[in-house]
Amino acid sequence: MNKKTTKGMTLIELVVAVAIFAVLASLAVPNLKSFMRSNRLTSATNDLASSLNMVRSEAVKRSTSIKLCISDANQSDCNTGSTSWEDGWLAFIDSNDDDAIDSGETVLRVHAGPGGGTTLRSEQFPSTITFNSDGSAEAIGSFRICDEEANAQRARGINITNTGNISAAKDTDSDDIRNIYTGTSTWGEISCP
């Protein structure tokens, strides 16, 4: 007598397995979304800080002023009418200091915006920032990097001193620690648009 044995799951076992998977997935999805938001903010902060450091370094290396500006839709010129750094940015040598890329001016870096609802804004540098040949910045200022929910507790910041020092800041909201330069010699909490 030959007995055939089949291996598999009963319907009850399958329903229990699917239910357990559903419960675990419902717990993991919110954490995954938070992780992805945090990663986008960190990436946007690192990208902007990297570009700012590159511009400062090139200004010293080339002994000339170099600008970083918000790029237009084609990423071929500056968009001085915008205050949305999340649209992307360009680093270039602005020989005639007109905040536009003219014929013969060298473009050093083109960077697309971070996407994903991330915003990058600066009151002190609304559409351009200049680093001088000695590495100093045109002014003291900061950038605010926020996620699509405009949650200040998750927000990041970049502070730039007039000597050109670039440093990251993270808001912890309501901690009475002034994390970011807000203008006219004052420091404050990071706020999101």
Secondary structure as UniProt FT lines:
FT   HELIX           11..62
FT   STRAND          66..71
FT   TURN            73..74
FT   TURN            80..81
FT   HELIX           85..87
FT   STRAND          88..92
FT   TURN            95..96
FT   TURN            103..104
FT   STRAND          107..112
FT   TURN            116..117
FT   STRAND          119..121
FT   STRAND          128..131
FT   TURN            133..134
FT   STRAND          141..146
FT   TURN            148..149
FT   TURN            152..154
FT   STRAND          156..160
FT   TURN            162..163
FT   STRAND          166..170
FT   STRAND          180..183
FT   TURN            184..185
FT   STRAND          186..188
//
